[in-house]
Amino acid sequence: MIRVLLADAHNLVRAGMKGLLEKSPDIRVVAEASDGLEAVAQFKAMRPDVIILDVSMPNMDGLEAAKYILSVDPGAAILILTMYLERQYALRALKAGALGYITKGATPSELHAAVRNVAVKKRFLMQEGLDALTTRLASRNSDADPVESLSDRELQILRLIARGRRVKE
């Protein structure tokens, strides 16, 4: 049985994903979290086999939560989930130490495959992630995309400003 921690800021998304995951007889959601801090706490309490982290969560985003969890347990199996199709998220997920990257546009079978692969410490990347990785490897100038040069925190702030938040916020 693969024990999963599911972290996403949206209740409906978590409920839908939990329902999809648990249609498989070998996968159980044993803990849920609505933000990164709660995900870290649930990880410490439950020690699940796979941690699914949404990139965009309050208090601590999924990439920061992944880094923290891996500092506590370098063997943790993390799958990053995102609605963002931009290639920099796949690269940042891998740099953060995640074994997998999947978008919310994935099919249920892709989600199940991702969880099973990550559970046995194998990488799982959707096509967007594979494209980003191959583009990065093939590029002689890795600084060609200015967004890639931003730190995770700078990218997080840029997203918040784009959503209408003020600099002080």
Secondary structure, 3 states (H helix, E strand, C coil): CEEEEEECCCHHHHHHHHHHHCCCCCEEEEEEECCHHHHHHHHHHHCCCEEEEECCCCCCCHHHHHHHHHHHCCCCCEEEEECCCCHHHHHHHHHHCCCEEEECCCCHHHHHHHHHHHHCCCCEECHHHHHHHHHHHHCCCCCCCHHHHCCHHHHHHHHHHHCCCCCCC
